[in-house]
Amino acid sequence: MQCINCRQQEANKESGLCDSCETLDKQKINGLLYLPAAGLIINILCIPYGFYAFIGAIINFLRQTGIISWYAIGGVVVMLIDAAMTLTASWYFFRRKKGIRKVLVAYYLLGVAYMLYFVVVPAWLYGAYIDGNDIRNALFPVIGAAVWIPYFLYSRRINTVFCR
């Protein structure tokens, strides 16, 4: 049986690929790594909407009260840092750079800090009501960090794909 990819060499029974094609396939972003890739892409696409909605809320608050709060200024700073970190993590991930472990650990930890700033701080400072959407928004970064940080720190696959 010939390799299903190159059709030049004898294929292994398990994968249907020859040894050289199997080695190349192991170095690709595929399988379980599609999930963090999708998360990075979705986050990049949501950044402009988040800025638009938050800046709109700041402008509305400014029209009503005539002041810009420190929370709003801090929110813009947190959003800028998150956007920069998301773009950096995406660059490292899709370019398969060697320092991906540190960058993605920082990315997921910053996601938790972002959630804390926009969900927990308003409830703590201003007594804002936390509804089901806020709980969902709080759980996703925590679960993502709990799953992906150990994966990126301890998985052998990360060495194969990113650390050439």
N, C-alpha and C positions, 0 to 999 in steps of 0.2 A: 504494500500500500504506500502511495506517495504522500508527501506532505501536503496538507490542504491549503497551505499558504504559498509556498514557492514552487511546489510540484516538481522539485528536482531531486530531493533526497528521500530516503526511507523514513517514514513517520513512526513516532512512538505510538504504542497502542493506546495509552491512556488519553493523550491529548489530540492526537492526529497531526501533530506538528513535528518537524525534525528538531534536532538539538539546537541548531543555530536560530531557528524561528522561535523556539521555546524560550531561549535566552532573551531575544528581543522582546517577546511578549511580556516577560516578567518585568521589564523596565518601563512598561507603559502605565499610564494612569487609567486603571480600569477596575472593575469589580467594586469592592467596598470603598475605594477611593473616589468613586463617582459621588458619594454622599457629601463629603466635605467640599468637593468641587462645585456641586450644585448649591450648597450653602453659601459659598463665596460669591458665586454668580448672582444668586438671588439678593444677597446683601448689597452687592454693587448696584443692582437695579433699584433697590429700595432707598438708597441713600438720597437721591434727589427729592423723592417724595417726602421723606422724613424732614429734610431741610425746609421744604416748601410748607409743610404743615406746621412745623415748630416756629418758623419765622412769621407765618401768618398769625399764629396765636400770640406771639410777642407783639406784633403790630396792633392787633386787636386790644390787647391788654394796655398798650401804650396809649391808644386812643381813649380808652375808658378812664385810666388813672393818671396819665401824664408822666409815668415813670417806667423805667425798665428795671426789673428786680435783679438782684445778684444771682438768683436761681436761673433766670433766663440767660444771663451772660455765661454762667457756668455751663448751662445746657448747650449753648452754641460751641463753647470750647470742647466739651465732651464729644459732641457730634463731629467736630473737625478732627479730633484725635482718632475717633472711631473710623472716620472715612479714610484717613491716612493709613491707619493700621490695616483696614480691609484691603486697600489697594496694595500695600506692601505684602500682605499675606498672599494675595492673589498673584502678585508678581513672582514671589518665591515658589508658590505652588505650581503654577502653570509653566514656569521656566525650569522647574525641577532643580532649584538651587540647593546647595548643600546645607545651609543653616535653617532649613524648613522647620525642624523640631522647635527651636527657640522661638521662631516667629509665630508659629501656629499656637504654641502654648500661650504666648503673650496675647494673641488674637482672641482666643477663647476666654482667657481671664479678663481681658478688656470688655468682652461681651457681657460677662457677669457684672462688671463694674458699671457698664452702660445701663444695664437693666436696673441695678440698684439705684442709680441716679434718677432714672425716669419713672420708676415704679415705687420704690420704697421711700425715697426722700420726700416726694410730695405728700405721701400718707403721713410721714413722721412730722414734717414741718408745718404743713397746712391742714392736716386732718382730712385729706382727700379720701374718698371712699374707694376701696379696692374691690372691683367687680371680677367677673369670670374672665374677661379679656386680659385684665391686669395679671391675674394668676397664671394664665396661659403664657403671657409675655414674660413672666418671671421664671416659669419652669423651663422653657425652651433653652435659654442660655445655660442654665444650671445643668440640665441633662446633657446638653451638647458638650459642655466642659468636662462633665464626669465621664462621658464616653470617649471623647476624642483626645483628650490630653493623655490618658494612659496609652491609647492606641499609638499616638505619634511618638511617645517616649519609649515604648517597649516593643513595638512591632518590628520584626525582621524585614518585613516588606518595605518599610520606609527606607531602610538602607539600600535595598535593591533598586527602588524606583528613583529616589532622590539623591542619594549619596554615591554618585558614580565614581 
